[in-house]
Amino acid sequence: MSGPDDLVARVLGLVSSIAGRPVLDPTLQWRELGMDSLDLLSLVTTVEEEFGIAIPDPVAMSLRCVADVINLVGPDVSPGR
């Protein structure tokens, strides 16, 4: 990763592709993006592959918005940076 902005852009891009529309606000919750539980499962799998991490089921179930994913992948990165 090049830096915080790159991480945010990568995660937003992954979510956008799964949501089927551009996602620019990392604070929007999945339901606001029209995503269901299958979309979230797809996102978790994609994030795991993209970033080479494993996301335990309890953690995956606690993800409520894009910012949660960003914080999980890069704890030092905040969505606004």
Secondary structure, 3 states (H helix, E strand, C coil): CCCHHHHHHHHHHHHHHHHCCCCCCCCCEHHHHCCCHHHHHHHHHHHHHHHCCCCCHHHHHHCCEHHHHHHHHCCCCCCCC
